[in-house]
Amino acid sequence: MQWEQQLRVALAENQLFLVYQPKIDLARRCITGFEALARWNHPQQGVISASEFIPVAESTGLIVPIGDFVIQTACRQLAEWQREGYETLSLAVNISAVQFWRGDLYETISRAIEETGIPAHRLELEITETAMMEYPELVSEKIVALKRLGVSIALDDFGTGYSSLSYLNRFSVDTLKVDRSFVQAIPADRSVCVMVSAIVNLARSLGLTVVVEGTETEEQIAWLSALGNIQAQGFLFSRPVPADGIAALLDRFGVCDMHEPHGSYGRGQPNTSQQSA
């Protein structure tokens, strides 16, 4: 009850903020986009991770206004990147199962896209297997409606739930995110390596983008890089950073040119060629 009350205050007093973790193309070592993650700047306890307060938000229904805040803030950040010339950067937002079912997600996203003027296809919604498997027919309808807006859909934490292959076809997902629990066992556990390789090959055959989470060692990166064209997130590249830390990451890694499979825009330079076009 105390946490619920404090979260209400946090929403009213703008104590919540976003941090951003880059997604790295392993073949080119450049940034394809970011994932937006919520943080709470608690006046007494300092910065609190989403993993600590989101369960409370879900159980009290506060996840809906918090989710709306995350979407609106993320879209404003994406619009700022667009104005700066980083037109190929994408931004992923996590959608809670409670938010997916109880919130007016379509209206929230539609309004955010319209107000900020972002290209809808640069916004990606990450939905977990848990949210998808409860009422698959209704989920399919909701996803079809969301995709009409032009946004992309990622199946998050793949491998931790039922991992039904029918989801990949039924829900028309664009990206498959391999859960960090698999990555942590690479390359020592041969059986896990076989499973990850199979997941990547399947996703590639279906034309899906593959993102692996939780990369922390050079050994993991070396093994994953050998699988081909995939993306990675993890502390080895960068922890999540606040908005004012993004420029340093863009300067360090550069921005991937999504139109040139073997090229990039250069070290942190905006896409001036597309602007002129």
N, C-alpha and C positions, 0 to 999 in steps of 0.2 A: 504494500500500500504506500509505503514511503517512496519507493522508486517510481511508482505511478505518479504520485504527486509531484515529485521532482522532475519527471519527464515532461509533465504539463508546463511546469515553469520553464524548462529548457526550451520548449517550443515557443513560448510566449516571449522569452528574453533572448532569443537567437543564440543559445549556447551550442547548438548543433552546427557542425561544419563538415565539409567533405575533404578527403584526401584522395590522391590519384596514384595508381600503380600502373606503370607502363607494360604494354604487351610488346615483346621483342620478336621480330622475325629472325629465327635462328640461322638461316642461310646468309642473311645480309647484315645481321646485328644492328638493325635500325628499328625505330619505333613505328608500329602500325596504329596504335591507339592507346587508350587508357581505360582502366576500370575505376569507377567512382565508388568510394567507400565512406560510410558515415562514421563520424566521431562526435563525442560529447565532451565539451570543455566544462567539466563539472567544477563549480566554484571551490569546493573543498577537496575533492579527490583527484583533480587534474583531468587529463585526457583519458577518456574511457572508450575502449574499442566497441564496435558494433556487436561483436559476439557476446558481450556482457549485457548490453541493454536491449538488444532487439528481441530476445525471448520475452522480456517483460512487456515490451511494446506490443508484441503479438498477442499475448494473453489478455491485455487490457483493451485492445482495439486501437491503441495509439499508433500502431504501425501504419495505419492509413494516412493520417496527416504527416507523419514522419516520412513515409514513402513519397508523398506529394512534394514535400520539401526537397527531397533528394533529386527527384526528377526535374523539378523546376530549376534548382541550382546547377545541376549537371548540364541542362540544356543551355543555360546562360554561359557556362564555361565553354561549351562546344561552340556557341555563337562567337565568343571572343576569339577562339582559335581560328575560326573561319575569317573573321575580320583581319586577323594578323597574317593571313595567307596560307595557313596550314590546312589546306582544304581536304587533304586525304585522311586526316586523323579521325578515328572513330572514338566513341565513348560508350562504355558499357555500364549499365545500371542494374543492380540486383533487385529482383521483384520477389517479395515475400509471398508465401502461399496464402497467408491471411489477406494481404493486400490484393493479391490476384483475385480472390473470391469476394471480398467484402468491399473493396474500394471501386470507384468508378474509374478504372485504369484507362479505358479508352478515352474518356473525356479529359482526364488529367494530361495524358500524353498529347492528345490532339491540341489542347489549349497551349501547352508548353511549346510545341513545334510552331504553332501559329504566332505566338507572342515573340519568340526569339528569332524566327525565320531560318532555323537550321535546316540543312538537308536531312530529311527524315532517315535516309538510308545510312547516315553516319551515327545514328543512335541505335544501340543494341540493348535488348532486354534479356537479362539472364534469369531463366526460370528453372528451378530445380526439378529433378525427377519426382520428388514427393508431391509437388504442386500439380504435376501433370497426370499422375496415375490415379488420383482419387475419382474424378469424374471425367474420363477421357473424351467423351463426346462433347461435353460443355467446354472443356479445355480447347478442343479443336476449333469450336465456333469462336471462342474468344481470340485465339491466335490468328485465325483467318481475318477477323475484324481488325486486329492490330496491324497485321501485315498489309492491309489495304492502305494504312497510313504511310507505308513505305519503310517502317522500322525493321531491323533484323532481330531474329530470335536465336538465343543461345541456350542449349541444354546444359545446365550447370551441374557440377558434381557427378558427372557420368561415371558409373561403376559402383556407386555407393547404395543405390536402391535396387529396383528390379532390373534396371538396364534393359528393358524390353526393346528389341530391335524394331518392333513395329512402331515405337514412338518416333523413330527417325524419319519414317515415311509418313505416318499419319499427321504429325504436327508440323511438317514442313520447316524444320529448324534449319538455320544457316550455319551455326557454329556448334561444335562439340567440345566441351571443356572436360578434360581428363582430370579426375580428382587427385589432389596432392598425396593421398594415401598410397597411390600407385607409384608416383614419382619418387617418394622417399625410399622405396625398395630397389630403385634402379641405381646401378646395374648389377647389384649383388645377387638379387633373387631372380633366377632364370625364369621361373614360371610367370612372375610378374612382367618380366621383359617380353615374354611371348604374348601375354595378354595385351600389353600396351601396343606392341607392334601390330597385333590383329585389329585393335580398335582404330589405330591410325590408318591402316590400309582400308578398312571398311569405310571410314569417314571419307577418305580421299576418293574411293570408288563412287560414293554418293555425291561427290562434289561439295563436301562440307569443309569449312575451315576448322582446323584443329588447334586448340590452345591447351597447353599443359600447365598445371598450377603447381606452385611450391618448389620450383627449381632453386637449389641452394648450393650445389657443388659443380665444379668443372667436369667431374666424371659423368654426372647426370646430363649435362649439356652436350658433352661429346657423344654420348650414346644416343640421345634424342636427335641430335643434328644429323646423324647417319640415316634417320628414317625419312629425311626429305623435307619438304616444305611445310613446316609447322611453326607455331608461335609459342612463346613461353612467358610465364610470369614467375617472379620469385625474388627472394632477398639477394640472390647472387647478382642480379642486375640492379634492383632498387627496391627499397621498402616504399610503401605508400608515402607520398609527399604532399604537403599543402599546395594550393594553387601557385603561390609565389616560388615554389621550387621546381615547377614544370620547365621553365626556360632553361635551367641548367641541364636537365635531362635531355631536352631537345638538342641542346648544343653538344652534349656528350655523345649521343647516339645518332643524331640525325633523324629525319623522317623518311619512311619508306615511300618510294614512288610506286603506287599500286598498279600503274600502267606499264611499268618496266620491270619484268621479273628479275632482272639481274642488275638493276641500277637503283639509285636513290637520289634524292634532291640535293644531297650534300649534308655536311655536318650542321644540322639544326637550321638550315635555310628554308624559308617559306617557299611555297610553290608559285613563284612569280610567272612561270611559263603558262600555267593554267589561268592565272589572273588575266594575263594579256589576251588569252584566247577567248 
